[in-house]
Amino acid sequence: MLIEQPARWLRIFYPHALWRMDKNDHSVYLTFDDGPIPEATPFILDTLDQFGAKAMFFMVADNVRKHPELYEEVIRRGHKVGNHTYHHLGSFRHWALTYAVDVTKADALLHTPYFRPPHGWLRHTVYWWTKQYYRVVMWDLVTRDYSNLLTAKDVVNNVKKYARNGSIITFHDSLKSIDKLRTALPESLQWLKDQGYEFKVFPDNPDETR
């Protein structure tokens, strides 16, 4: 549960980050990390369309450089984009300045006020810098669709077990996830819909999330 739905003590490390939306609102916020890539993004977009759901795609900007048509398609279909660095950098493996330069380089392609760190961790010096310029978005439920230890059924079960009002749900737009998502994504969205959840996206103005 520490990963799938982080405990309150873990959230204290990043107190100004966005972990969950309004707990009194019967809605969830779908997010997809690491894309866009041709092997996964088109399927995800088509599935979201089938359920009338919008999402935020936290994109690796180098993938946007390689596949600009997919970036444009995400925008055309009414979804939103977040910054996931240019090279999918892990904060603890790089100097703060290196990380900041990479995030800024990504913003030149993505133009978004929202940021999510790869792997869900930031050095506190980097966190302090990042939150001055971006709304840092973490998660209330990570499906672990990337794990080779989990099946598609396990991913769906994580959604069923941990989804709640205001959950920010993290899937992955990646090669590691797509085989499971072909089954798990439509099943998860159908279950959420059957439970009466509304699919929402973050507002254009991040100050409205504070």
C-alpha positions, 0 to 999 in steps of 0.5 A, spaced: 500 500 500 505 504 500 506 505 493 499 504 490 496 509 495 502 512 499 501 513 506 500 520 510 507 520 512 510 519 506 506 525 503 509 530 508 515 530 504 512 534 499 507 538 503 505 543 497 504 537 492 498 535 489 496 528 492 489 528 491 483 532 489 477 534 493 475 528 497 468 530 497 467 529 490 465 523 487 470 524 481 477 521 479 483 524 475 486 519 470 494 520 469 498 517 464 506 517 465 512 517 460 509 517 453 507 519 448 510 513 444 506 509 438 506 503 441 501 505 446 498 512 446 493 511 440 490 505 444 490 509 450 487 515 446 482 510 443 480 507 450 479 514 453 474 516 447 470 510 448 468 512 455 468 519 454 474 520 459 479 526 459 486 525 462 493 528 463 499 525 460 505 527 463 510 527 457 517 525 457 519 531 452 524 527 448 518 522 446 515 529 444 521 530 440 521 524 436 513 523 436 510 530 435 504 528 431 502 524 438 503 530 442 498 534 437 493 528 437 493 528 445 491 535 445 486 535 439 482 530 443 482 534 448 487 532 453 492 535 457 499 535 458 504 535 464 512 535 464 515 529 466 522 532 464 526 531 458 530 525 459 526 521 464 531 523 469 531 521 476 532 526 481 537 523 486 541 521 480 543 528 478 545 534 480 540 539 482 542 544 476 542 538 471 535 536 473 532 544 473 535 544 466 532 538 463 525 540 466 526 547 463 528 544 456 522 540 457 517 546 458 520 549 451 516 543 448 510 542 453 508 549 455 505 546 461 504 549 469 504 541 471 510 537 473 510 530 475 517 527 477 519 520 474 519 515 480 515 520 484 521 522 488 525 529 488 531 531 492 528 537 497 533 542 493 529 540 487 522 540 490 523 547 492 525 549 486 520 546 482 514 548 486 516 555 485 514 554 477 510 548 477 504 545 480 507 538 482 503 533 482 504 526 485 498 521 486 493 518 490 493 511 486 498 508 482 496 502 478 503 499 478 501 497 471 509 497 469 511 491 474 513 485 471 510 482 477 503 484 476 498 481 471 492 485 468 488 483 473 492 485 478 492 492 475 484 492 475 484 490 482 489 495 485 484 500 481 478 497 485 481 496 492 484 503 492 480 508 488 476 513 492 473 520 491 478 525 488 483 520 487 489 522 482 490 515 478 497 513 475 497 509 469 503 509 464 503 510 457 509 505 456 512 499 453 512 496 460 505 497 461 501 497 454 500 489 454 497 489 461 493 496 459 490 493 453 485 489 458 486 493 464 485 500 462 478 498 459 476 494 465 478 499 470 474 505 466 468 500 466 469 499 473 470 506 475 464 508 471 459 503 474 461 505 481 459 512 479 465 516 478 466 522 474 472 523 470 475 530 471 482 533 469 486 538 472 484 546 471 488 550 466 489 555 472 493 550 477 492 555 483 485 552 482 487 546 485 490 549 491 
